[in-house]
Amino acid sequence: MAGFILILFLFIIIALNILFFVLFHKGKLNLIVSGILMMLMAPVIQFTSSSLLLRYYDWGSGSTGEGAGYGAALLAILAFVNGLLILVAGIIRWLFTFGEKAK
């Protein structure tokens, strides 16, 4: 079940990336805004994935369940870095288009 939850959240992150870039190419969403949205969604992804992983954890195995926390933290870091890269790409694109308008 844990593998399914991790794959589901990775699929959600990939689907959000595709959605952000499709909206960017249509001119409806800026890359800077989409990067900030992805960075703000990192804690939401972390809390929901950790709660789901702990809910379906087999407590009878005698372990403490800290792997669920590590998995959720990894997903949150992945989402945050992904949002940070989108934000940096948006800022770089904005700087180049701002420089072209000044000429």
C-alpha positions in Angstrom: 0.0 0.0 0.0 2.9 2.4 0.7 4.3 1.9 -2.8 0.9 2.8 -4.2 0.6 6.0 -2.1 4.1 7.1 -3.2 3.4 6.4 -6.8 0.1 8.3 -6.5 1.8 11.4 -5.1 4.5 11.3 -7.7 1.9 11.0 -10.4 0.1 14.1 -8.9 3.3 16.1 -8.9 4.0 15.2 -12.6 0.4 16.0 -13.5 0.7 19.4 -11.8 3.8 20.1 -13.8 2.1 19.2 -17.0 -0.9 21.4 -16.1 1.3 24.3 -15.2 3.2 24.2 -18.4 0.1 23.8 -20.5 -1.5 26.8 -18.8 1.8 28.7 -19.3 1.9 28.0 -23.1 -1.7 29.1 -23.3 -0.8 32.3 -21.6 -3.1 31.8 -18.6 -0.5 31.3 -15.9 2.9 32.7 -15.3 5.8 30.4 -14.4 6.6 32.5 -11.3 3.1 32.0 -10.0 3.1 28.3 -10.7 6.4 27.9 -9.0 5.1 29.6 -5.9 2.0 27.5 -6.0 4.1 24.3 -6.1 6.3 25.5 -3.3 3.2 26.3 -1.2 1.8 22.8 -1.9 4.9 21.0 -0.6 3.7 21.1 3.1 0.2 19.9 2.0 1.8 17.0 0.1 3.9 16.2 3.2 1.1 16.2 5.7 -1.3 14.2 3.5 1.3 11.6 2.5 2.6 11.1 6.0 -0.9 10.7 7.4 -1.8 8.2 4.7 1.4 6.3 5.1 1.0 6.1 8.9 -2.7 5.2 8.6 -1.9 2.1 6.4 1.2 1.2 8.3 1.4 -2.3 9.8 1.9 -1.5 13.4 2.1 -5.2 14.3 5.6 -5.5 12.8 7.1 -3.9 15.9 8.7 -0.9 14.1 8.1 2.8 14.9 6.9 3.8 11.4 9.6 6.4 10.9 10.0 5.3 7.2 6.6 6.9 6.6 7.9 10.2 7.8 11.0 9.8 5.7 9.0 9.0 2.6 6.7 12.0 3.2 9.6 14.3 3.8 11.2 13.1 0.5 8.0 13.9 -1.4 7.8 17.3 0.2 11.4 18.1 -0.7 10.8 16.9 -4.2 7.8 19.1 -4.6 9.6 22.1 -3.0 12.7 21.8 -5.2 10.4 21.2 -8.3 8.6 24.5 -7.5 11.8 26.3 -6.9 13.1 25.2 -10.3 9.9 26.4 -12.0 10.2 29.7 -10.0 13.8 30.2 -11.1 13.0 29.4 -14.7 10.1 31.9 -14.6 12.4 34.6 -13.1 15.1 34.0 -15.7 12.5 34.1 -18.5 11.0 37.4 -17.0 14.5 38.9 -16.9 15.2 38.1 -20.5 11.8 39.4 -21.7 12.2 42.5 -19.6 15.6 43.1 -21.1 14.2 42.7 -24.6 11.4 45.2 -23.9 13.9 47.8 -22.7 15.8 47.7 -26.0 
